[in-house]
Amino acid sequence: MTAIPRVTFVLVSYNGREMLTRCLDTLAEHTPGPYEVVVVDSASPDGTGEWLEANLTGATVLRMPENLGFGAGCNLGVQHARTELVCFLNADVEVTPGWLEPLLARLDSTPEAAAAGSVLVFPDGRLQEAGSIIGGDGWSRGLGDGDADLSPLYPRSADYSSAACLLMRRRAFWQTGGFSPEFHIAYFEDTDLQFHLRSLGWQIWVEPASQVRHIRHGSSTTPRAIELSAINHEVFVRRWPEALAKRPPVADVHEHWHRLWWLRDQLAPYRVLLTTDEVPDPTQGQGAQRAWAVIQYWRQAAPEAAVTVLATRGDPAALRATGVEVSIVDDPKAWGRDRAGLYDVIVALSARGFPLAEQLSRTQPQAVRLFDTQTFLHREAERRFSALPDAEARRHCAIEAATWREAERTALSWAELSTVGSQAELDWSARYAPQATLRVAPYPVPVTPAATGLDRRDGLLFYGAFAATTTGNEIAAQRLIEQVLPLLEAPRLRVIGAHAPDSLRAPGVDVIGWVPDPAPYLRTARVLVNPSPAAAGAQTKLLDAMAHGLPFITTPQAAEGLPLGELREHLVAESPAELAELTQRLLDDDAKWTRVQSALLDLAATHFTERHFRAAMAEVLIHCGIAPPATTFATATP
C-alpha cells in the first residue's frame, strides 16, 4: 500500500535559483518520504520562475504575476496543499539529517500545538535562533543568537518561531485566515500569524532536536531587509497593541537580563525552580528517581509551564530532552540576580539541594518555598554508622549524620510545605520539626499488569546504584555476598546497578553493573535480596521490584515506612541467618512465592501507583495557588 503524504513543503522564491536548488537538494537528501512540494515564485526578475517551470519535476510550481511577498506566496502555496501538515521553508535553508522527525513527534504528542519550529543555525554551526521573544516595543530577539554551544537548548513553548522552517497544522493555519495581506513583501507576517494562533488558544513550540542551516537575509541585502522590517514593524504594532502593552521593551534586554528571562517565560502558567547538587539521573538511584519523578510532575502538569533545574554538576542531556531547562552554575548568586523575581515556586530537592534553594530564595521573595525528599539523609548516615567496622569511619559517619540532621531541620523550617516519601519520614518530621507543614507523596512505580510467573524466573538479584565512596548499597551487597549467600543452597546471584565495584565479584556472583533498563532483570529473577542498613537508595528499588511482581527480602531499616502488614514476617529480617532463611523459603516454596507475589502487586497498586503520587502532588500545586491538571499523564523516563 502506498503511504499517504502527511506534509506539504511550501517554498516562496524570489531570485536565488542556485540557493533554492540547494535547499531542494538537501530536502530530498534528508527527508523521508512521501511528501509533496509546492514552490511559489514571486515574479523573480532573474528567470528563476521560468527555470523552475521547465526543470523542477515531482513538485507543483506556481508563478505570481508580481512580487506580492512571502505571506501572499505562502497563502497561495497552502491553497494547493492537500496534506494534514504544511511546512514553510525558506529558500535559504538547508535541512540536516533527522530534522523532520522531531517536529512531527512534537505535533503528534502535543495536540495543543499549532506549529513546531526548528532551531536555526548559521552555516558555521553557531546558533542563530532557538525561537524568539517579542518585547513591548514590537521588536523581536532570537534567543541564543551567536552562541557556539547549543547543548543548553530544550523543547519549549515559545512566543514565536521563524517561518524560515516551521511545521504547522493546515487547519490551524486556515483558522487564522492565513498570513495577513496588510504586511509588505516580508518580515513580521509570521510573527503576526503566531500571535493570532495564540489568541485562538494554540501553542507554538521550538524543538532543538531539529536543526537546520539558515543564511540570514539570503534573498535580499541587509539594508533592504532592515527597510522592509521597519515598514512591517509598524503594521505589527498597530495590530497587537493590547498584547504588547503588557510587555517590557526588548531593545535593552542584554543590559537587564531579568527582562530577557521574563519575556521568554511570560507565557507560562507558572514558573518553578528546582534546586539540587547534581542533575538527577534515575538510573543512579540514591533519591535520583524520586527527584526525577517530582521534576516530571511539574513539567507535565501544564505543557507550557517553565521548569528550571539548577545544579552544580551532572549530565543534563536526558532531562533537557523532556523539556526542562537545566542550568549548571559555578556562581548561583550571580545567576539568581539575573533572574530576580522570575519564579513562582522554589523547590529544594532533598537536603543536598537546600543550600542553593535558600540562597536563591533571597532573589525570589515572591516564590512559594517547598522542600521534597524521599528519605532523610541523616537517617541513612545513622544506620550506616552501625554497619561500619572501622572506628574512624564511624566517627566521620556520626559527624555526617549530625550535619545532615541540622540541614534537614533547617530546610523543614524554611519551607512553607514539605513532601516526603513515606509515613516514617512524616513521623520523624512531625517530631523534630513540629512547625513544618507536611505531606506524604509516595514514590510512583508503574505496576506490571501481568507479572512474570515462576516458570520464567530463577536466581537472586541485587539491584542498586553504587558510588565512589562507600554507600548503603555497597555495604548491603557485600553483606549479601559474604554473609547471606554462603548460607543458601548455591543460587545464582546477579548484581545490577551503576558503578558496581569489582570487589563484589565472587564465585556464583555475576556483576553486571549498569543496565539501560532493569525491567528484564526484575521480570526474570526469583527473589531480590537487599540487606541494606538504610532506606535511602534501597527503598525505591524495593518498590520497583514490588511493581514487577518480584518478591524481596530486606532489613527493617530498608523496609521502614512500607505498609507491608502481615507480609513483614515473611520478607523482613535483621541477621544474616534470618535473611538467608526467608530467602531460602521463597526459593523452595512455589506456593508461598506465588502468594507473596500477588500480595506485593496488590500493595503496589494500592499505595504506590502514579495515580497516588499525582494526587499528592496535586495538593502541592493547590498549596502554591496553581490549578492541578485535570487529565492524567505518565512519568517521563530518559
Stockholm file with secondary structure:
# STOCKHOLM 1.0

chainA/1-638         MTAIPRVTFVLVSYNGREMLTRCLDTLAEHTPGPYEVVVVDSASPDGTGEWLEANLTGATVLRMPENLGFGAGCNLGVQHARTELVCFLNADVEVTPGWLEPLLARLDSTPEAAAAGSVLVFPDGRLQEAGSIIGGDGWSRGLGDGDADLSPLYPRSADYSSAACLLMRRRAFWQTGGFSPEFHIAYFEDTDLQFHLRSLGWQIWVEPASQVRHIRHGSSTTPRAIELSAINHEVFVRRWPEALAKRPPVADVHEHWHRLWWLRDQLAPYRVLLTTDEVPDPTQGQGAQRAWAVIQYWRQAAPEAAVTVLATRGDPAALRATGVEVSIVDDPKAWGRDRAGLYDVIVALSARGFPLAEQLSRTQPQAVRLFDTQTFLHREAERRFSALPDAEARRHCAIEAATWREAERTALSWAELSTVGSQAELDWSARYAPQATLRVAPYPVPVTPAATGLDRRDGLLFYGAFAATTTGNEIAAQRLIEQVLPLLEAPRLRVIGAHAPDSLRAPGVDVIGWVPDPAPYLRTARVLVNPSPAAAGAQTKLLDAMAHGLPFITTPQAAEGLPLGELREHLVAESPAELAELTQRLLDDDAKWTRVQSALLDLAATHFTERHFRAAMAEVLIHCGIAPPATTFATATP
#=GR chainA/1-638 SS CCCCCCEEEEEEECSCHHHHHHHHHHHHHHCCSCCEEEEEECCCTTSHHHHHHHHCCSSEEEECSSCCCHHHHHHHHHHTCCSSEEEEECTTEEECTTCHHHHHHHHHHCTTEEEEEEEEECTTSCEEESSEEECTTSCEEETTTTCSCCTTCCCEECSBCCTTEEEEEHHHHHHTTSSCTTSCSSSSHHHHHHHHHHHTTCEEEEEEEEEEEECTTTTSCHHHHHHHHHHHHHHHHHHCHHHHHTSCCSTTTTTSHHHHHHHHHTTSSCEEEEECSBCCCTTSCTTHHHHHHHHHHHHHHSTTCEEEEEESBSCCHHHHHTTCEEEECSCHHHHHHHTTTCCSEEEEEHHHHHHHHHHHTTSCTTSEEEEEESSCHHHHHHHHHHHCCCHHHHHHHHHHHHHHHHHHHHHHHHCSEEEESSHHHHHHHHHHCTTCCEEECCCCCCCCSSCCCGGGCCSEEEECCCCSSCCHHHHHHHHIIIIIGGGSSCCCEEEESTTCCGGGCCTTEEEEECCSCCHHHHHHCSEEEECCSSSTTTHHHHHHHHHTTCCEEECHHHHTTCCCGGGHHHHBCSSHHHHHHHHHHHHHCHHHHHHHHHHHHHHHHHHSSHHHHHHHHHHHHHHTTCCCCSSCCCCCCC
#=GC SS_cons         CCCCCCEEEEEEECSCHHHHHHHHHHHHHHCCSCCEEEEEECCCTTSHHHHHHHHCCSSEEEECSSCCCHHHHHHHHHHTCCSSEEEEECTTEEECTTCHHHHHHHHHHCTTEEEEEEEEECTTSCEEESSEEECTTSCEEETTTTCSCCTTCCCEECSBCCTTEEEEEHHHHHHTTSSCTTSCSSSSHHHHHHHHHHHTTCEEEEEEEEEEEECTTTTSCHHHHHHHHHHHHHHHHHHCHHHHHTSCCSTTTTTSHHHHHHHHHTTSSCEEEEECSBCCCTTSCTTHHHHHHHHHHHHHHSTTCEEEEEESBSCCHHHHHTTCEEEECSCHHHHHHHTTTCCSEEEEEHHHHHHHHHHHTTSCTTSEEEEEESSCHHHHHHHHHHHCCCHHHHHHHHHHHHHHHHHHHHHHHHCSEEEESSHHHHHHHHHHCTTCCEEECCCCCCCCSSCCCGGGCCSEEEECCCCSSCCHHHHHHHHIIIIIGGGSSCCCEEEESTTCCGGGCCTTEEEEECCSCCHHHHHHCSEEEECCSSSTTTHHHHHHHHHTTCCEEECHHHHTTCCCGGGHHHHBCSSHHHHHHHHHHHHHCHHHHHHHHHHHHHHHHHHSSHHHHHHHHHHHHHHTTCCCCSSCCCCCCC
//
